[in-house]
Amino acid sequence: MTKDTLPAYAIVELLIRLAQIDPHIGDYKGHAISVDSAVVKTTNGKIPLLKTLIWQQFEQPDLITEADLKEVILAFQPLNTGRKKRQ
């Protein structure tokens, strides 16, 4: 795996963990990589995930706390623009 490649299954695992907290996240559809994050498209919207978090899920998932995941959920952007962003 090259430095610019991210393990897709670690992204899917993160989405599963996020959906356990908020089922509105949706299922994995794809992702696009930027400099320090990946924007993940789901069946219900999109969510940015830092590369460091994805690698942590790959290498040491037990170190990611529920509080960390709840912080990530705040950035979720639902497809339905009428739905309010979580606070």
C-alpha positions in Angstrom: 0.0 0.0 0.0 1.5 3.4 -1.0 1.5 6.4 1.2 -1.3 8.0 -0.7 -3.5 4.9 -0.7 -6.0 4.5 2.1 -7.4 1.1 3.1 -11.0 1.3 1.9 -12.2 -1.4 4.4 -10.9 0.9 7.3 -13.2 3.6 5.9 -16.1 1.1 5.8 -15.3 0.0 9.4 -15.4 3.6 10.5 -18.8 4.1 8.8 -20.2 1.0 10.6 -19.0 2.4 13.9 -20.5 5.9 13.1 -23.8 4.3 12.0 -24.0 2.6 15.4 -24.2 6.0 16.9 -26.2 7.7 14.2 -28.0 5.4 11.7 -28.6 8.3 9.4 -25.0 8.2 8.2 -25.8 5.6 5.6 -23.7 3.0 3.8 -20.4 3.5 1.9 -20.7 4.4 -1.8 -17.2 5.8 -2.4 -14.5 8.3 -1.4 -12.3 11.0 -2.7 -8.9 11.7 -1.2 -7.6 15.2 -0.6 -4.4 16.3 1.1 -5.3 15.4 4.7 -8.7 13.7 4.5 -11.0 11.6 2.5 -14.5 12.8 1.7 -16.7 9.7 2.0 -19.9 9.5 0.0 -22.7 7.5 1.7 -26.2 6.5 0.7 -27.4 9.4 2.8 -24.8 12.1 2.4 -21.1 12.7 2.8 -18.6 12.9 5.6 -15.0 14.0 5.8 -12.6 11.6 7.6 -9.1 12.6 8.5 -6.5 10.3 7.0 -5.0 10.0 10.6 -8.3 8.6 11.8 -8.6 6.2 8.9 -5.0 4.9 9.6 -5.8 4.7 13.3 -8.9 2.5 12.5 -6.5 0.4 10.4 -3.7 0.1 12.9 -5.3 0.6 16.4 -9.1 0.9 16.3 -9.4 0.4 20.0 -7.9 3.8 20.6 -10.8 5.6 18.8 -13.3 6.6 21.4 -17.0 7.1 21.2 -16.3 10.8 21.8 -14.0 10.8 18.8 -16.7 9.3 16.7 -19.3 11.7 17.9 -17.0 14.6 16.9 -16.7 13.2 13.4 -20.5 12.8 13.1 -20.8 16.6 13.5 -19.3 17.1 10.1 -21.8 14.8 8.3 -23.6 16.5 5.5 -26.9 14.8 4.7 -28.2 14.7 1.1 -31.5 16.3 2.1 -30.5 19.9 2.4 -33.6 20.6 4.5 -32.2 18.5 7.3 -30.3 20.4 10.0 -26.7 19.7 10.8 -26.2 18.0 14.1 -24.9 20.0 17.0 
